[in-house]
Amino acid sequence: MDMLERYIAAVQRELPDNKRDDIGRELKANILDQIEALEAQHGSVSDAEVATLLKTMGHPRRVALQFCPPTPLVTAQLMPLYLHTLYMVLGVLFVISTIEITSRWLGGAEMSLLLFMKCIASDFLESVYFAFTAITIGFAVMSRSRKKKTAEVAGTCKWSPEKLPPASKSWQYISLQDIFTELATLLALVMLIWYPLWQPDSGAQSIFTDDTLTVLLWFTPVIVIAIVHNLWQLRTRFWSRSMLMLNIGVNTAFLIASIILLTEPVLQINDGAWRDGLGVTIAERSIQVLLVTVALIVAYEIVRDTRRLFRN
């Protein structure tokens, strides 16, 4: 039985000091019961059969984890709140990074399109490192604190069955990723349109032609409505009939604007407002491809939401 003693000792080494003796006795009794059952079936049990039995039970470290699983940084009760807080903060940081880098670009910073996207990613990741660490440490402290029951009660007990959302299809749930991606895009578009008008003394010029800028200025209220709509989605996280109807209206306006902009030059390239270094033909073609893509996406969403509206 030397092999059994060594196996028990190996398991105990992976356990806390205050639990080693009790778990060791329990595990040894369990294994001896299995060995006795084998002896009742086959007579004497060889070392090879004992080794096979111990291999079946698993590595000592895995067996120790079954008896004494590691304590997670964030408890299961706080995990939903932790994930929700993390997604919310990361979404806000993404929006802030997009606005900040767009402001630098419109303020005169020389950068290509790839460098512009790289700057957004770099600025966002720098903020994410600190935010992720701070949020995780904060919730880890809450999980270890004796006062964590207060957080659990606030998160799980103060609710009413009458206020639960109706049972619905999976598409009616709105993800935070979709909300913040669209919100960042809309805010960046507003800055592209209005930045030269906000900063007339900075020398910044619009990248759009006069006709395109006129269309976009008149279209700004629709963008504002879309931003408010996104904030509404952030609050409810659930598609209702009124939200579907509003989304259809906003997407229809985007579809009309995209079609109008496809009929005329969009970028004011000749006066140096475009800093991307691309040729006029390539730049205009890229913008046309972008507008066609936007038109196809919003057309799809109009059809999708209309079908959902009549099926809801």
Backbone torsions as a table, in degrees:
resi	resn	phi	psi	omega
1	MET	NA	11.6	178.6
2	ASP	-60.8	-35.6	179.5
3	MET	-63.3	-39.7	178.8
4	LEU	-65.2	-43.3	179.6
5	GLU	-62.5	-40.6	179.4
6	ARG	-66.8	-35.0	178.7
7	TYR	-67.6	-43.9	178.5
8	ILE	-61.9	-42.2	180.0
9	ALA	-64.6	-37.4	178.7
10	ALA	-65.2	-37.9	177.7
11	VAL	-68.1	-42.2	-177.6
12	GLN	-64.4	-31.0	178.7
13	ARG	-64.4	-22.8	179.9
14	GLU	-91.1	0.9	-175.4
15	LEU	-106.4	157.7	172.6
16	PRO	-62.8	152.0	-176.1
17	ASP	-57.3	-39.4	-174.2
18	ASN	-76.1	-4.6	-178.7
19	LYS	-119.1	-2.9	-174.1
20	ARG	-63.6	-47.2	-175.1
21	ASP	-65.8	-48.0	-177.1
22	ASP	-64.1	-46.8	-179.1
23	ILE	-68.6	-36.2	178.1
24	GLY	-61.7	-43.8	178.9
25	ARG	-64.7	-42.8	-179.9
26	GLU	-63.6	-43.7	-179.4
27	LEU	-66.5	-41.4	-179.8
28	LYS	-63.8	-41.9	178.4
29	ALA	-63.5	-39.5	179.4
30	ASN	-63.5	-44.5	-178.7
31	ILE	-68.4	-39.9	178.7
32	LEU	-63.1	-36.2	176.4
33	ASP	-62.2	-41.3	179.4
34	GLN	-67.9	-36.8	177.6
35	ILE	-66.3	-39.8	177.8
36	GLU	-63.9	-36.9	177.8
37	ALA	-65.7	-37.9	176.8
38	LEU	-67.6	-39.1	178.3
39	GLU	-65.0	-35.4	178.2
40	ALA	-66.5	-28.4	-178.9
41	GLN	-87.6	-40.8	-170.7
42	HIS	-119.6	4.5	-175.8
43	GLY	84.5	-133.4	180.0
44	SER	-70.0	151.2	-178.0
45	VAL	-112.7	128.8	-178.8
46	SER	-84.6	166.9	177.1
47	ASP	-61.8	-34.2	179.4
48	ALA	-64.1	-38.2	179.5
49	GLU	-71.3	-36.2	175.6
50	VAL	-64.7	-41.0	178.4
51	ALA	-62.4	-39.9	177.9
52	THR	-63.8	-40.4	178.1
53	LEU	-62.3	-44.2	-179.1
54	LEU	-67.5	-36.4	175.7
55	LYS	-63.9	-36.3	178.2
56	THR	-64.3	-35.9	179.8
57	MET	-68.9	-29.3	176.8
58	GLY	112.5	171.0	179.3
59	HIS	-61.5	142.7	-179.5
60	PRO	-52.7	-37.8	-179.6
61	ARG	-65.4	-39.4	179.6
62	ARG	-68.8	-38.2	177.7
63	VAL	-64.6	-40.6	178.4
64	ALA	-62.9	-38.7	178.8
65	LEU	-66.4	-30.1	176.7
66	GLN	-67.6	-36.7	178.4
67	PHE	-79.4	-35.0	-175.5
68	CYS	-139.4	79.0	-177.8
69	PRO	-64.3	148.9	-179.3
70	PRO	-66.8	148.0	178.4
71	THR	-80.2	122.5	-179.4
72	PRO	-69.9	156.6	177.1
73	LEU	-60.1	-39.5	179.8
74	VAL	-120.5	127.5	-177.7
75	THR	-68.1	160.6	-179.8
76	ALA	-61.3	-33.5	179.7
77	GLN	-66.4	-34.7	-177.9
78	LEU	-92.2	-9.8	-175.3
79	MET	-59.8	-45.4	177.5
80	PRO	-58.2	-42.9	178.8
81	LEU	-66.8	-37.8	178.0
82	TYR	-61.8	-48.3	-179.1
83	LEU	-65.4	-41.3	179.5
84	HIS	-63.0	-44.3	178.6
85	THR	-62.8	-42.4	-179.1
86	LEU	-62.7	-46.7	-179.5
87	TYR	-64.4	-40.7	-179.8
88	MET	-63.2	-47.3	-177.9
89	VAL	-65.3	-43.5	179.3
90	LEU	-63.8	-37.6	177.2
91	GLY	-64.1	-43.0	178.4
92	VAL	-64.6	-40.9	179.3
93	LEU	-64.4	-36.4	177.5
94	PHE	-64.0	-43.2	178.0
95	VAL	-62.5	-44.4	-179.6
96	ILE	-63.2	-42.6	179.7
97	SER	-62.9	-41.7	178.9
98	THR	-62.2	-44.2	179.7
99	ILE	-65.5	-42.1	-177.2
100	GLU	-64.6	-47.2	-178.6
101	ILE	-69.1	-36.7	176.5
102	THR	-63.5	-37.6	177.5
103	SER	-63.6	-41.2	178.1
104	ARG	-62.6	-43.4	-177.7
105	TRP	-64.1	-46.5	179.9
106	LEU	-70.6	-22.2	179.1
107	GLY	-80.5	-2.4	175.2
108	GLY	120.7	-0.5	179.5
109	ALA	-69.3	129.8	-178.8
110	GLU	-81.8	117.5	177.4
111	MET	-158.1	145.3	176.5
112	SER	-81.7	175.9	-179.7
113	LEU	-63.3	-42.8	179.1
114	LEU	-65.2	-40.2	177.8
115	LEU	-66.5	-36.7	177.0
116	PHE	-59.6	-47.2	179.4
117	MET	-66.7	-37.4	178.6
118	LYS	-65.2	-39.1	179.1
119	CYS	-64.4	-40.1	177.7
120	ILE	-62.6	-46.6	-179.6
121	ALA	-62.9	-42.2	-178.9
122	SER	-65.5	-45.8	179.8
123	ASP	-64.4	-38.9	179.7
124	PHE	-65.8	-44.6	-178.3
125	LEU	-66.1	-37.2	177.3
126	GLU	-60.0	-40.2	178.5
127	SER	-72.4	-34.9	-177.6
128	VAL	-64.7	-40.5	-178.1
129	TYR	-56.6	-48.0	-178.4
130	PHE	-69.5	-44.2	-176.6
131	ALA	-63.9	-45.3	-179.7
132	PHE	-61.8	-44.1	-179.7
133	THR	-64.6	-45.7	-177.8
134	ALA	-64.5	-44.3	-179.2
135	ILE	-66.0	-42.9	-179.3
136	THR	-64.2	-44.3	178.7
137	ILE	-63.8	-41.3	179.6
138	GLY	-60.6	-45.4	179.9
139	PHE	-73.0	-29.4	174.9
140	ALA	-64.5	-40.8	176.9
141	VAL	-65.0	-41.6	177.9
142	MET	-62.4	-36.7	-179.3
143	SER	-68.7	-32.7	-179.2
144	ARG	-85.8	-17.2	-175.3
145	SER	-74.7	147.7	176.4
146	ARG	-69.6	-15.9	-179.3
147	LYS	-88.5	10.0	-176.9
148	LYS	-65.4	-22.8	179.6
149	LYS	-61.2	-31.2	177.5
150	THR	-61.8	-43.4	178.3
151	ALA	-66.2	-37.2	-179.9
152	GLU	-66.8	-41.8	178.8
153	VAL	-64.0	-43.1	180.0
154	ALA	-64.1	-32.0	-176.6
155	GLY	-88.8	-22.5	-171.9
156	THR	-122.3	-20.8	-174.0
157	CYS	-101.9	-30.4	-178.3
158	LYS	-84.3	71.5	178.8
159	TRP	-145.0	162.2	-177.5
160	SER	-129.9	130.9	178.0
161	PRO	-58.9	-30.1	-179.4
162	GLU	-67.0	-22.7	-176.3
163	LYS	-96.7	3.4	178.1
164	LEU	-67.5	144.1	177.8
165	PRO	-66.8	154.6	-179.1
166	PRO	-65.5	150.6	174.6
167	ALA	-62.8	128.3	-171.5
168	SER	-145.8	-179.7	177.5
169	LYS	-79.3	161.1	-174.6
170	SER	-63.4	-29.0	-176.8
171	TRP	-69.8	-16.5	-177.3
172	GLN	-76.6	-11.8	176.7
173	TYR	-86.9	129.3	-176.3
174	ILE	-99.3	123.8	-178.9
175	SER	-80.5	149.6	178.3
176	LEU	-65.3	-33.3	180.0
177	GLN	-60.7	-44.7	179.4
178	ASP	-64.5	-40.6	-178.0
179	ILE	-63.7	-50.8	-174.8
180	PHE	-72.2	-32.3	176.2
181	THR	-62.8	-46.7	179.5
182	GLU	-68.0	-37.5	180.0
183	LEU	-64.4	-42.8	178.6
184	ALA	-64.5	-39.5	179.0
185	THR	-63.8	-43.5	-179.0
186	LEU	-66.5	-42.1	179.6
187	LEU	-66.3	-38.9	176.8
188	ALA	-64.1	-37.5	178.7
189	LEU	-65.6	-40.8	177.3
190	VAL	-61.2	-40.7	-180.0
191	MET	-67.6	-39.4	178.1
192	LEU	-60.7	-36.9	-177.0
193	ILE	-76.4	-45.5	-167.2
194	TRP	-102.2	-10.3	-174.5
195	TYR	-58.3	-47.5	179.1
196	PRO	-61.1	-28.0	179.8
197	LEU	-80.3	-28.8	176.7
198	TRP	-74.8	-33.9	-175.7
199	GLN	-118.8	67.7	-176.6
200	PRO	-66.9	-23.5	-177.6
201	ASP	-89.2	-6.1	-176.9
202	SER	-83.3	-10.9	-178.2
203	GLY	82.2	2.0	179.3
204	ALA	-71.2	136.8	179.2
205	GLN	-115.8	152.4	179.8
206	SER	-70.0	143.7	176.4
207	ILE	-82.9	-5.6	-177.3
208	PHE	-100.3	154.7	173.1
209	THR	-69.1	165.2	-177.7
210	ASP	-61.2	-43.0	-179.5
211	ASP	-65.4	-42.3	178.7
212	THR	-65.1	-41.7	-179.9
213	LEU	-63.2	-37.5	177.5
214	THR	-62.3	-44.7	178.1
215	VAL	-61.2	-44.2	-177.7
216	LEU	-68.6	-34.9	177.6
217	LEU	-65.2	-42.6	176.6
218	TRP	-68.0	-24.4	-178.4
219	PHE	-84.9	-11.6	-176.4
220	THR	-55.7	-41.9	177.9
221	PRO	-56.8	-34.2	177.2
222	VAL	-66.0	-39.6	178.2
223	ILE	-64.1	-40.8	178.2
224	VAL	-62.6	-42.7	177.2
225	ILE	-60.9	-40.9	178.8
226	ALA	-63.6	-38.1	177.8
227	ILE	-65.1	-45.4	177.5
228	VAL	-61.5	-38.3	177.8
229	HIS	-61.9	-40.8	177.4
230	ASN	-64.4	-40.2	176.8
231	LEU	-65.0	-34.7	175.5
232	TRP	-64.7	-42.9	176.9
233	GLN	-61.5	-38.9	179.6
234	LEU	-62.7	-31.4	-179.9
235	ARG	-80.1	-41.4	-174.0
236	THR	-93.1	-38.0	-178.4
237	ARG	58.2	27.7	-175.2
238	PHE	-150.8	127.6	179.6
239	TRP	-74.5	121.8	173.8
240	SER	-112.0	174.3	-179.6
241	ARG	-62.8	-42.3	-179.5
242	SER	-64.9	-38.3	178.7
243	MET	-68.6	-38.1	176.9
244	LEU	-63.5	-42.8	179.8
245	MET	-64.4	-41.5	178.1
246	LEU	-65.6	-39.7	179.4
247	ASN	-64.9	-37.6	176.4
248	ILE	-63.8	-43.3	179.3
249	GLY	-63.5	-44.6	-180.0
250	VAL	-64.5	-44.2	-179.7
251	ASN	-66.8	-34.1	176.2
252	THR	-63.5	-41.6	177.3
253	ALA	-63.7	-40.5	177.0
254	PHE	-64.6	-37.5	178.4
255	LEU	-64.4	-44.7	179.0
256	ILE	-63.5	-44.0	179.8
257	ALA	-63.2	-40.1	179.3
258	SER	-63.5	-41.5	179.5
259	ILE	-65.5	-40.5	178.7
260	ILE	-63.3	-43.9	-178.0
261	LEU	-69.6	-22.2	178.1
262	LEU	-71.0	-17.4	-175.5
263	THR	-89.5	-0.8	-176.3
264	GLU	-149.3	160.5	176.5
265	PRO	-60.3	140.0	-174.9
266	VAL	-103.4	-42.4	-172.4
267	LEU	-95.6	143.1	175.1
268	GLN	-96.2	82.2	-170.9
269	ILE	-86.7	-35.1	-170.7
270	ASN	-65.0	-27.7	-176.2
271	ASP	-91.4	9.4	174.8
272	GLY	86.5	5.3	179.8
273	ALA	-69.5	-26.6	178.7
274	TRP	-87.1	119.8	-172.6
275	ARG	-106.1	13.2	-171.3
276	ASP	-83.7	-11.7	178.6
277	GLY	79.1	6.4	179.8
278	LEU	-85.3	156.0	174.7
279	GLY	-68.9	160.2	-178.3
280	VAL	-60.0	-45.9	-177.4
281	THR	-63.7	-45.6	-179.0
282	ILE	-65.2	-41.0	-179.3
283	ALA	-64.0	-46.9	-179.9
284	GLU	-64.8	-38.9	178.7
285	ARG	-65.8	-38.0	178.0
286	SER	-63.5	-41.0	178.9
287	ILE	-65.5	-39.4	178.4
288	GLN	-64.0	-42.0	177.0
289	VAL	-62.2	-41.5	178.7
290	LEU	-62.6	-44.2	-179.8
291	LEU	-65.7	-39.4	177.1
292	VAL	-64.1	-41.1	178.3
293	THR	-62.2	-44.8	178.2
294	VAL	-61.4	-43.0	-179.7
295	ALA	-62.3	-41.8	-179.9
296	LEU	-67.0	-40.9	-179.1
297	ILE	-64.5	-48.0	-177.9
298	VAL	-69.6	-31.8	176.1
299	ALA	-64.8	-41.4	176.2
300	TYR	-62.1	-43.6	-179.3
301	GLU	-66.9	-33.2	176.5
302	ILE	-63.2	-47.8	178.8
303	VAL	-63.7	-43.4	-179.7
304	ARG	-61.3	-48.8	-178.3
305	ASP	-69.0	-31.5	177.0
306	THR	-65.9	-42.9	177.2
307	ARG	-64.1	-40.7	177.8
308	ARG	-64.0	-37.4	-177.8
309	LEU	-63.7	-40.9	-179.2
310	PHE	-79.8	-19.2	177.9
311	ARG	-92.5	-15.9	-176.0
312	ASN	-75.4	NA	NA
